[in-house]
């Protein structure tokens, strides 16, 4: 199996684990915000938002894992660092989410761009993702 394929599979798996762990993260950080819901409710307002969100999250994880592996990423330290860099790089996009996402517009979520709890949840989820991704691509 090629390194890129291994990275994609590891990334998809890590994204699913993060999605499964997200309810615990929501409780730990005391926030209703959810990356899975962010993605899923963007696609549908119906009862299948969780499945849609998990699917998109897995595809995103696979793409991230593929790029990480193709760039030579390996080990849990590099995995966490890369995932946290993504957190920092993408968080400013919450300004757009605050304007257009249905959960922000109807008041289900508080404003996100400056919300420390939502940022902490995302950072913790990315750390878990990076730990798993890098761990699967370790040379050890």
C-alpha positions in Angstrom: 0.0 0.0 0.0 1.4 3.4 -0.9 2.2 5.9 1.8 -0.5 8.3 0.5 -3.1 5.6 0.7 -2.1 4.6 4.2 -2.3 8.3 5.2 -5.8 8.6 3.7 -7.0 5.5 5.5 -5.5 6.6 8.8 -6.9 10.1 8.4 -10.4 8.8 7.7 -10.2 6.5 10.7 -8.9 9.3 13.0 -11.7 11.6 11.8 -14.3 9.0 12.7 -12.8 8.5 16.2 -12.9 12.3 16.7 -16.5 12.3 15.6 -17.3 9.5 18.1 -15.5 11.4 20.9 -17.1 14.7 20.2 -20.0 14.4 22.6 -17.5 13.8 25.4 -15.5 16.9 24.3 -18.7 18.9 24.2 -19.4 18.0 27.8 -15.8 18.5 28.9 -15.6 22.0 27.3 -19.3 22.8 28.1 -20.2 23.9 24.6 -22.9 23.0 22.2 -20.6 23.6 19.3 -19.7 20.5 17.1 -17.4 20.2 14.1 -19.6 17.3 12.9 -22.7 19.4 13.2 -21.0 22.3 11.5 -20.4 20.2 8.5 -23.7 18.2 8.6 -26.1 21.1 9.1 -24.4 23.0 6.3 -25.5 20.2 4.0 -28.9 19.3 5.4 -31.4 20.5 8.0 -33.0 17.1 8.1 -32.5 14.2 10.5 -29.5 12.9 8.7 -27.1 15.8 9.5 -24.9 13.6 11.7 -24.4 11.0 8.9 -23.6 13.8 6.5 -21.3 15.5 8.9 -19.4 12.3 9.7 -19.0 11.5 6.0 -17.6 14.9 5.1 -15.4 14.8 8.2 -14.0 11.4 7.1 -13.4 12.7 3.6 -11.6 15.8 5.0 -9.6 13.5 7.3 -8.6 11.3 4.4 -7.5 14.2 2.4 -5.5 15.7 5.3 -4.0 12.3 6.0 -3.0 11.8 2.3 -1.3 15.2 2.2 0.4 14.6 5.6 1.8 11.3 4.5 2.9 12.5 1.0 4.8 15.3 2.6 6.6 12.8 4.8 4.7 13.4 8.0 5.1 10.6 10.6 4.8 10.1 14.3 2.3 11.5 16.8 4.3 14.8 17.4 4.2 15.8 13.8 0.6 14.6 13.5 -0.5 16.8 16.4 1.5 19.8 15.2 0.1 19.6 11.7 -3.5 19.2 12.9 -3.1 22.2 15.3 -1.7 24.3 12.6 -4.9 23.5 10.6 -7.0 24.6 13.6 -5.2 27.9 13.8 -5.3 28.5 10.0 -9.0 27.7 9.7 -10.4 29.3 12.8 -10.8 32.8 11.3 -13.3 31.2 8.9 -15.7 31.1 11.9 -16.4 34.8 11.0 -18.3 33.4 8.0 -19.8 30.6 10.0 -21.1 33.1 12.4 -23.0 34.8 9.6 -24.4 31.9 7.6 -24.6 28.6 9.6 -28.2 27.7 10.5 -27.2 26.9 14.2 -25.7 30.4 14.6 -28.6 32.1 12.8 -31.2 30.5 15.0 -29.3 31.0 18.3 -28.5 27.3 18.9 -24.8 28.2 19.1 -23.2 31.3 20.6 -20.9 33.4 18.4 -18.0 31.2 17.5 -15.1 33.3 16.3 -14.3 34.6 19.8 -15.7 31.6 21.7 -12.9 30.0 23.7 -14.8 26.9 24.6 -15.6 26.1 20.9 -12.0 26.8 20.0 -10.8 24.5 22.8 -13.1 21.7 21.6 -11.8 22.0 18.1 -8.2 22.1 19.3 -8.7 19.0 21.4 -10.4 17.2 18.5 -7.6 18.1 16.2 -5.1 16.9 18.8 -6.8 13.5 19.0 -6.9 13.4 15.2 -3.2 14.2 14.9 -2.2 11.8 17.6 -4.0 8.9 15.8 -3.0 9.9 12.3 0.7 10.4 13.2 0.7 7.3 15.4 -0.6 5.1 12.5 2.1 6.6 10.2 4.9 6.1 12.8 8.2 4.4 11.9 8.4 2.9 15.4 
